[in-house]
Amino acid sequence: MKFKCTGKWNGEPFERVTEAEDEGDCYDHWHLWAAIGNATITDFVMEVCAND
């Protein structure tokens, strides 16, 4: 599945498409990389891409 992910990474807005198995996998992907990079994610929203 593909997800449109939006939010703020250390206060900077982002919008990316992420491929993941499901919503939990997508969430875990973003938060794992935030932990590795010592970053803060806020206002995180995932939407399933309609064209998947």
PQR file with spaces between the fields and no chain letter, atoms N, CA, C, O and H, PARSE charges and radii, in Angstrom:
ATOM       1  N    MET     1       0.842   -1.181    0.000 -0.4000 1.5000
ATOM       2  CA   MET     1       0.000    0.000    0.000 -0.0000 2.0000
ATOM       3  C    MET     1       0.886    1.242    0.000  0.5500 1.7000
ATOM       4  O    MET     1       2.017    1.225    0.486 -0.5500 1.4000
ATOM       5  N    LYS     2       0.337    2.317   -0.560 -0.4000 1.5000
ATOM       6  CA   LYS     2       1.042    3.597   -0.524 -0.0000 2.0000
ATOM       7  C    LYS     2       0.240    4.576    0.318  0.5500 1.7000
ATOM       8  O    LYS     2      -0.989    4.615    0.264 -0.5500 1.4000
ATOM       9  H    LYS     2      -0.581    2.330   -0.955  0.4000 1.0000
ATOM      10  N    PHE     3       0.969    5.367    1.097 -0.4000 1.5000
ATOM      11  CA   PHE     3       0.351    6.334    1.991 -0.0000 2.0000
ATOM      12  C    PHE     3       0.922    7.719    1.736  0.5500 1.7000
ATOM      13  O    PHE     3       2.133    7.884    1.586 -0.5500 1.4000
ATOM      14  H    PHE     3       1.968    5.336    1.141  0.4000 1.0000
ATOM      15  N    LYS     4       0.049    8.705    1.689 -0.4000 1.5000
ATOM      16  CA   LYS     4       0.496   10.099    1.666 -0.0000 2.0000
ATOM      17  C    LYS     4       0.670   10.503    3.121  0.5500 1.7000
ATOM      18  O    LYS     4      -0.284   10.477    3.899 -0.5500 1.4000
ATOM      19  H    LYS     4      -0.934    8.571    1.812  0.4000 1.0000
ATOM      20  N    CYS     5       1.884   10.875    3.484 -0.4000 1.5000
ATOM      21  CA   CYS     5       2.203   11.233    4.863 -0.0000 2.0000
ATOM      22  C    CYS     5       2.555   12.711    4.928  0.5500 1.7000
ATOM      23  O    CYS     5       3.383   13.199    4.159 -0.5500 1.4000
ATOM      24  H    CYS     5       2.659   10.896    2.852  0.4000 1.0000
ATOM      25  N    THR     6       1.924   13.408    5.844 -0.4000 1.5000
ATOM      26  CA   THR     6       2.206   14.824    6.047 -0.0000 2.0000
ATOM      27  C    THR     6       2.428   15.073    7.532  0.5500 1.7000
ATOM      28  O    THR     6       2.014   14.285    8.382 -0.5500 1.4000
ATOM      29  H    THR     6       1.251   13.012    6.469  0.4000 1.0000
ATOM      30  N    GLY     7       3.078   16.167    7.819 -0.4000 1.5000
ATOM      31  CA   GLY     7       3.325   16.546    9.202 -0.0000 2.0000
ATOM      32  C    GLY     7       4.467   17.533    9.267  0.5500 1.7000
ATOM      33  O    GLY     7       4.788   18.207    8.289 -0.5500 1.4000
ATOM      34  H    GLY     7       3.414   16.807    7.128  0.4000 1.0000
ATOM      35  N    LYS     8       5.073   17.607   10.433 -0.4000 1.5000
ATOM      36  CA   LYS     8       6.228   18.485   10.634 -0.0000 2.0000
ATOM      37  C    LYS     8       7.372   17.660   11.211  0.5500 1.7000
ATOM      38  O    LYS     8       7.205   16.926   12.185 -0.5500 1.4000
ATOM      39  H    LYS     8       4.813   17.060   11.228  0.4000 1.0000
ATOM      40  N    TRP     9       8.529   17.798   10.590 -0.4000 1.5000
ATOM      41  CA   TRP     9       9.761   17.127   11.016 -0.0000 2.0000
ATOM      42  C    TRP     9      10.643   18.212   11.599  0.5500 1.7000
ATOM      43  O    TRP     9      11.148   19.066   10.870 -0.5500 1.4000
ATOM      44  H    TRP     9       8.666   18.395    9.799  0.4000 1.0000
ATOM      45  N    ASN    10      10.833   18.184   12.910 -0.4000 1.5000
ATOM      46  CA   ASN    10      11.566   19.252   13.607 -0.0000 2.0000
ATOM      47  C    ASN    10      11.011   20.629   13.254  0.5500 1.7000
ATOM      48  O    ASN    10      11.761   21.590   13.081 -0.5500 1.4000
ATOM      49  H    ASN    10      10.424   17.490   13.503  0.4000 1.0000
ATOM      50  N    GLY    11       9.685   20.709   13.150 -0.4000 1.5000
ATOM      51  CA   GLY    11       9.023   21.982   12.884 -0.0000 2.0000
ATOM      52  C    GLY    11       8.897   22.350   11.419  0.5500 1.7000
ATOM      53  O    GLY    11       8.213   23.318   11.086 -0.5500 1.4000
ATOM      54  H    GLY    11       9.076   19.928   13.291  0.4000 1.0000
ATOM      55  N    GLU    12       9.547   21.592   10.526 -0.4000 1.5000
ATOM      56  CA   GLU    12       9.489   21.874    9.086 -0.0000 2.0000
ATOM      57  C    GLU    12       8.420   20.997    8.434  0.5500 1.7000
ATOM      58  O    GLU    12       8.448   19.777    8.597 -0.5500 1.4000
ATOM      59  H    GLU    12      10.103   20.806   10.796  0.4000 1.0000
ATOM      60  N    PRO    13       7.480   21.594    7.702 -0.5600 1.5000
ATOM      61  CA   PRO    13       6.427   20.800    7.055  0.2800 2.0000
ATOM      62  C    PRO    13       7.002   19.814    6.030  0.5500 1.7000
ATOM      63  O    PRO    13       7.978   20.114    5.343 -0.5500 1.4000
ATOM      64  N    PHE    14       6.379   18.640    5.943 -0.4000 1.5000
ATOM      65  CA   PHE    14       6.759   17.669    4.916 -0.0000 2.0000
ATOM      66  C    PHE    14       5.512   17.012    4.349  0.5500 1.7000
ATOM      67  O    PHE    14       4.465   16.965    4.995 -0.5500 1.4000
ATOM      68  H    PHE    14       5.586   18.397    6.501  0.4000 1.0000
ATOM      69  N    GLU    15       5.643   16.505    3.129 -0.4000 1.5000
ATOM      70  CA   GLU    15       4.605   15.723    2.459 -0.0000 2.0000
ATOM      71  C    GLU    15       5.324   14.688    1.605  0.5500 1.7000
ATOM      72  O    GLU    15       6.049   15.040    0.674 -0.5500 1.4000
ATOM      73  H    GLU    15       6.494   16.543    2.604  0.4000 1.0000
ATOM      74  N    ARG    16       5.125   13.413    1.921 -0.4000 1.5000
ATOM      75  CA   ARG    16       5.819   12.334    1.216 -0.0000 2.0000
ATOM      76  C    ARG    16       4.854   11.173    0.978  0.5500 1.7000
ATOM      77  O    ARG    16       3.876   11.000    1.706 -0.5500 1.4000
ATOM      78  H    ARG    16       4.536   13.127    2.677  0.4000 1.0000
ATOM      79  N    VAL    17       5.143   10.392   -0.043 -0.4000 1.5000
ATOM      80  CA   VAL    17       4.430    9.140   -0.275 -0.0000 2.0000
ATOM      81  C    VAL    17       5.342    8.018    0.201  0.5500 1.7000
ATOM      82  O    VAL    17       6.504    7.934   -0.195 -0.5500 1.4000
ATOM      83  H    VAL    17       5.937   10.532   -0.635  0.4000 1.0000
ATOM      84  N    THR    18       4.799    7.160    1.056 -0.4000 1.5000
ATOM      85  CA   THR    18       5.561    6.069    1.647 -0.0000 2.0000
ATOM      86  C    THR    18       4.875    4.753    1.319  0.5500 1.7000
ATOM      87  O    THR    18       3.658    4.637    1.464 -0.5500 1.4000
ATOM      88  H    THR    18       3.855    7.228    1.378  0.4000 1.0000
ATOM      89  N    GLU    19       5.643    3.756    0.876 -0.4000 1.5000
ATOM      90  CA   GLU    19       5.090    2.438    0.618 -0.0000 2.0000
ATOM      91  C    GLU    19       5.313    1.573    1.851  0.5500 1.7000
ATOM      92  O    GLU    19       6.431    1.471    2.355 -0.5500 1.4000
ATOM      93  H    GLU    19       6.632    3.850    0.759  0.4000 1.0000
ATOM      94  N    ALA    20       4.234    0.949    2.335 -0.4000 1.5000
ATOM      95  CA   ALA    20       4.303    0.126    3.539 -0.0000 2.0000
ATOM      96  C    ALA    20       3.247   -0.972    3.464  0.5500 1.7000
ATOM      97  O    ALA    20       2.333   -0.908    2.642 -0.5500 1.4000
ATOM      98  H    ALA    20       3.325    1.033    1.925  0.4000 1.0000
ATOM      99  N    GLU    21       3.377   -1.980    4.325 -0.4000 1.5000
ATOM     100  CA   GLU    21       2.419   -3.086    4.342 -0.0000 2.0000
ATOM     101  C    GLU    21       1.044   -2.646    4.820  0.5500 1.7000
ATOM     102  O    GLU    21       0.026   -3.082    4.280 -0.5500 1.4000
ATOM     103  H    GLU    21       4.120   -2.032    4.992  0.4000 1.0000
ATOM     104  N    ASP    22       1.011   -1.779    5.837 -0.4000 1.5000
ATOM     105  CA   ASP    22      -0.248   -1.300    6.400 -0.0000 2.0000
ATOM     106  C    ASP    22       0.014   -0.018    7.182  0.5500 1.7000
ATOM     107  O    ASP    22       1.138    0.485    7.199 -0.5500 1.4000
ATOM     108  H    ASP    22       1.838   -1.426    6.275  0.4000 1.0000
ATOM     109  N    GLU    23      -1.028    0.513    7.831 -0.4000 1.5000
ATOM     110  CA   GLU    23      -0.901    1.770    8.563 -0.0000 2.0000
ATOM     111  C    GLU    23       0.132    1.680    9.682  0.5500 1.7000
ATOM     112  O    GLU    23       0.907    2.612    9.897 -0.5500 1.4000
ATOM     113  H    GLU    23      -1.941    0.105    7.817  0.4000 1.0000
ATOM     114  N    GLY    24       0.139    0.565   10.387 -0.4000 1.5000
ATOM     115  CA   GLY    24       1.089    0.385   11.486 -0.0000 2.0000
ATOM     116  C    GLY    24       2.529    0.376   11.008  0.5500 1.7000
ATOM     117  O    GLY    24       3.408    0.957   11.645 -0.5500 1.4000
ATOM     118  H    GLY    24      -0.491   -0.192   10.213  0.4000 1.0000
ATOM     119  N    ASP    25       2.768   -0.288    9.881 -0.4000 1.5000
ATOM     120  CA   ASP    25       4.112   -0.334    9.306 -0.0000 2.0000
ATOM     121  C    ASP    25       4.563    1.058    8.870  0.5500 1.7000
ATOM     122  O    ASP    25       5.719    1.429    9.072 -0.5500 1.4000
ATOM     123  H    ASP    25       2.054   -0.760    9.364  0.4000 1.0000
ATOM     124  N    CYS    26       3.658    1.824    8.276 -0.4000 1.5000
ATOM     125  CA   CYS    26       3.976    3.186    7.840 -0.0000 2.0000
ATOM     126  C    CYS    26       4.315    4.066    9.045  0.5500 1.7000
ATOM     127  O    CYS    26       5.315    4.784    9.037 -0.5500 1.4000
ATOM     128  H    CYS    26       2.718    1.522    8.111  0.4000 1.0000
ATOM     129  N    TYR    27       3.482    4.005   10.066 -0.4000 1.5000
ATOM     130  CA   TYR    27       3.713    4.787   11.286 -0.0000 2.0000
ATOM     131  C    TYR    27       5.065    4.426   11.908  0.5500 1.7000
ATOM     132  O    TYR    27       5.851    5.300   12.273 -0.5500 1.4000
ATOM     133  H    TYR    27       2.669    3.422   10.072  0.4000 1.0000
ATOM     134  N    ASP    28       5.312    3.125   12.017 -0.4000 1.5000
ATOM     135  CA   ASP    28       6.571    2.662   12.612 -0.0000 2.0000
ATOM     136  C    ASP    28       7.777    3.126   11.806  0.5500 1.7000
ATOM     137  O    ASP    28       8.797    3.502   12.384 -0.5500 1.4000
ATOM     138  H    ASP    28       4.673    2.416   11.720  0.4000 1.0000
ATOM     139  N    HIS    29       7.675    3.107   10.482 -0.4000 1.5000
ATOM     140  CA   HIS    29       8.765    3.558    9.607 -0.0000 2.0000
ATOM     141  C    HIS    29       9.155    4.998    9.925  0.5500 1.7000
ATOM     142  O    HIS    29      10.329    5.295   10.143 -0.5500 1.4000
ATOM     143  H    HIS    29       6.846    2.802   10.012  0.4000 1.0000
ATOM     144  N    TRP    30       8.171    5.886    9.951 -0.4000 1.5000
ATOM     145  CA   TRP    30       8.448    7.307   10.203 -0.0000 2.0000
ATOM     146  C    TRP    30       9.021    7.534   11.592  0.5500 1.7000
ATOM     147  O    TRP    30       9.962    8.309   11.764 -0.5500 1.4000
ATOM     148  H    TRP    30       7.216    5.645    9.775  0.4000 1.0000
ATOM     149  N    HIS    31       8.453    6.859   12.579 -0.4000 1.5000
ATOM     150  CA   HIS    31       8.900    7.099   13.947 -0.0000 2.0000
ATOM     151  C    HIS    31      10.239    6.423   14.253  0.5500 1.7000
ATOM     152  O    HIS    31      10.980    6.896   15.115 -0.5500 1.4000
ATOM     153  H    HIS    31       7.689    6.229   12.439  0.4000 1.0000
ATOM     154  N    LEU    32      10.556    5.337   13.567 -0.4000 1.5000
ATOM     155  CA   LEU    32      11.884    4.740   13.697 -0.0000 2.0000
ATOM     156  C    LEU    32      12.946    5.711   13.186  0.5500 1.7000
ATOM     157  O    LEU    32      13.945    5.947   13.866 -0.5500 1.4000
ATOM     158  H    LEU    32       9.954    4.953   12.867  0.4000 1.0000
ATOM     159  N    TRP    33      12.738    6.280   11.987 -0.4000 1.5000
ATOM     160  CA   TRP    33      13.721    7.207   11.431 -0.0000 2.0000
ATOM     161  C    TRP    33      13.813    8.489   12.247  0.5500 1.7000
ATOM     162  O    TRP    33      14.884    9.090   12.341 -0.5500 1.4000
ATOM     163  H    TRP    33      11.926    6.089   11.435  0.4000 1.0000
ATOM     164  N    ALA    34      12.715    8.906   12.831 -0.4000 1.5000
ATOM     165  CA   ALA    34      12.773   10.077   13.711 -0.0000 2.0000
ATOM     166  C    ALA    34      13.638    9.767   14.940  0.5500 1.7000
ATOM     167  O    ALA    34      14.438   10.601   15.362 -0.5500 1.4000
ATOM     168  H    ALA    34      11.846    8.418   12.755  0.4000 1.0000
ATOM     169  N    ALA    35      13.476    8.578   15.506 -0.4000 1.5000
ATOM     170  CA   ALA    35      14.277    8.190   16.670 -0.0000 2.0000
ATOM     171  C    ALA    35      15.757    8.091   16.299  0.5500 1.7000
ATOM     172  O    ALA    35      16.620    8.550   17.048 -0.5500 1.4000
ATOM     173  H    ALA    35      12.826    7.901   15.163  0.4000 1.0000
ATOM     174  N    ILE    36      16.049    7.494   15.146 -0.4000 1.5000
ATOM     175  CA   ILE    36      17.441    7.372   14.700 -0.0000 2.0000
ATOM     176  C    ILE    36      18.058    8.749   14.488  0.5500 1.7000
ATOM     177  O    ILE    36      19.214    8.978   14.843 -0.5500 1.4000
ATOM     178  H    ILE    36      15.348    7.122   14.538  0.4000 1.0000
ATOM     179  N    GLY    37      17.279    9.670   13.906 -0.4000 1.5000
ATOM     180  CA   GLY    37      17.785   11.006   13.610 -0.0000 2.0000
ATOM     181  C    GLY    37      17.612   12.002   14.732  0.5500 1.7000
ATOM     182  O    GLY    37      17.902   13.187   14.568 -0.5500 1.4000
ATOM     183  H    GLY    37      16.340    9.484   13.618  0.4000 1.0000
ATOM     184  N    ASN    38      17.133   11.520   15.892 -0.4000 1.5000
ATOM     185  CA   ASN    38      16.875   12.401   17.029 -0.0000 2.0000
ATOM     186  C    ASN    38      15.983   13.578   16.626  0.5500 1.7000
ATOM     187  O    ASN    38      16.219   14.723   17.013 -0.5500 1.4000
ATOM     188  H    ASN    38      16.898   10.557   16.025  0.4000 1.0000
ATOM     189  N    ALA    39      14.950   13.262   15.835 -0.4000 1.5000
ATOM     190  CA   ALA    39      14.026   14.275   15.320 -0.0000 2.0000
ATOM     191  C    ALA    39      12.687   14.180   16.045  0.5500 1.7000
ATOM     192  O    ALA    39      12.388   13.187   16.708 -0.5500 1.4000
ATOM     193  H    ALA    39      14.758   12.332   15.520  0.4000 1.0000
ATOM     194  N    THR    40      11.902   15.224   15.902 -0.4000 1.5000
ATOM     195  CA   THR    40      10.557   15.264   16.463 -0.0000 2.0000
ATOM     196  C    THR    40       9.555   15.365   15.320  0.5500 1.7000
ATOM     197  O    THR    40       9.685   16.226   14.450 -0.5500 1.4000
ATOM     198  H    THR    40      12.145   16.031   15.363  0.4000 1.0000
ATOM     199  N    ILE    41       8.550   14.480   15.324 -0.4000 1.5000
ATOM     200  CA   ILE    41       7.472   14.531   14.340 -0.0000 2.0000
ATOM     201  C    ILE    41       6.219   15.027   15.049  0.5500 1.7000
ATOM     202  O    ILE    41       5.844   14.507   16.100 -0.5500 1.4000
ATOM     203  H    ILE    41       8.445   13.781   16.031  0.4000 1.0000
ATOM     204  N    THR    42       5.572   16.043   14.464 -0.4000 1.5000
ATOM     205  CA   THR    42       4.300   16.538   14.991 -0.0000 2.0000
ATOM     206  C    THR    42       3.297   16.625   13.851  0.5500 1.7000
ATOM     207  O    THR    42       3.674   16.637   12.679 -0.5500 1.4000
ATOM     208  H    THR    42       5.877   16.466   13.610  0.4000 1.0000
ATOM     209  N    ASP    43       2.032   16.684   14.198 -0.4000 1.5000
ATOM     210  CA   ASP    43       0.931   16.820   13.232 -0.0000 2.0000
ATOM     211  C    ASP    43       0.980   15.738   12.152  0.5500 1.7000
ATOM     212  O    ASP    43       0.659   16.013   10.995 -0.5500 1.4000
ATOM     213  H    ASP    43       1.726   16.673   15.150  0.4000 1.0000
ATOM     214  N    PHE    44       1.373   14.527   12.505 -0.4000 1.5000
ATOM     215  CA   PHE    44       1.536   13.440   11.536 -0.0000 2.0000
ATOM     216  C    PHE    44       0.183   12.905   11.096  0.5500 1.7000
ATOM     217  O    PHE    44      -0.657   12.552   11.924 -0.5500 1.4000
ATOM     218  H    PHE    44       1.634   14.304   13.445  0.4000 1.0000
ATOM     219  N    VAL    45      -0.022   12.850    9.769 -0.4000 1.5000
ATOM     220  CA   VAL    45      -1.269   12.333    9.190 -0.0000 2.0000
ATOM     221  C    VAL    45      -0.912   11.388    8.050  0.5500 1.7000
ATOM     222  O    VAL    45      -0.053   11.698    7.225 -0.5500 1.4000
ATOM     223  H    VAL    45       0.660   13.137    9.097  0.4000 1.0000
ATOM     224  N    MET    46      -1.581   10.227    8.006 -0.4000 1.5000
ATOM     225  CA   MET    46      -1.419    9.269    6.910 -0.0000 2.0000
ATOM     226  C    MET    46      -2.742    9.121    6.190  0.5500 1.7000
ATOM     227  O    MET    46      -3.795    9.044    6.823 -0.5500 1.4000
ATOM     228  H    MET    46      -2.279    9.975    8.676  0.4000 1.0000
ATOM     229  N    GLU    47      -2.692    9.080    4.858 -0.4000 1.5000
ATOM     230  CA   GLU    47      -3.876    8.825    4.040 -0.0000 2.0000
ATOM     231  C    GLU    47      -3.504    7.772    3.010  0.5500 1.7000
ATOM     232  O    GLU    47      -2.431    7.844    2.412 -0.5500 1.4000
ATOM     233  H    GLU    47      -1.836    9.143    4.344  0.4000 1.0000
ATOM     234  N    VAL    48      -4.380    6.793    2.794 -0.4000 1.5000
ATOM     235  CA   VAL    48      -4.135    5.792    1.759 -0.0000 2.0000
ATOM     236  C    VAL    48      -4.238    6.483    0.407  0.5500 1.7000
ATOM     237  O    VAL    48      -5.196    7.212    0.149 -0.5500 1.4000
ATOM     238  H    VAL    48      -5.252    6.734    3.279  0.4000 1.0000
ATOM     239  N    CYS    49      -3.253    6.253   -0.458 -0.4000 1.5000
ATOM     240  CA   CYS    49      -3.274    6.839   -1.802 -0.0000 2.0000
ATOM     241  C    CYS    49      -4.323    6.117   -2.645  0.5500 1.7000
ATOM     242  O    CYS    49      -4.362    4.887   -2.673 -0.5500 1.4000
ATOM     243  H    CYS    49      -2.475    5.661   -0.249  0.4000 1.0000
ATOM     244  N    ALA    50      -5.155    6.869   -3.319 -0.4000 1.5000
ATOM     245  CA   ALA    50      -6.248    6.311   -4.113 -0.0000 2.0000
ATOM     246  C    ALA    50      -5.743    5.543   -5.330  0.5500 1.7000
ATOM     247  O    ALA    50      -6.426    4.640   -5.812 -0.5500 1.4000
ATOM     248  H    ALA    50      -5.124    7.868   -3.296  0.4000 1.0000
ATOM     249  N    ASN    51      -4.568    5.883   -5.831 -0.4000 1.5000
ATOM     250  CA   ASN    51      -4.052    5.263   -7.051 -0.0000 2.0000
ATOM     251  C    ASN    51      -3.252    4.002   -6.797  0.5500 1.7000
ATOM     252  O    ASN    51      -2.571    3.518   -7.701 -0.5500 1.4000
ATOM     253  H    ASN    51      -4.013    6.617   -5.440  0.4000 1.0000
ATOM     254  N    ASP    52      -3.314    3.459   -5.599 -0.4000 1.5000
ATOM     255  CA   ASP    52      -2.508    2.286   -5.275 -0.0000 2.0000
ATOM     256  C    ASP    52      -3.145    1.031   -5.829  0.5500 1.7000
ATOM     257  O    ASP    52      -2.607   -0.063   -5.655 -0.5500 1.4000
ATOM     258  H    ASP    52      -3.867    3.852   -4.864  0.4000 1.0000
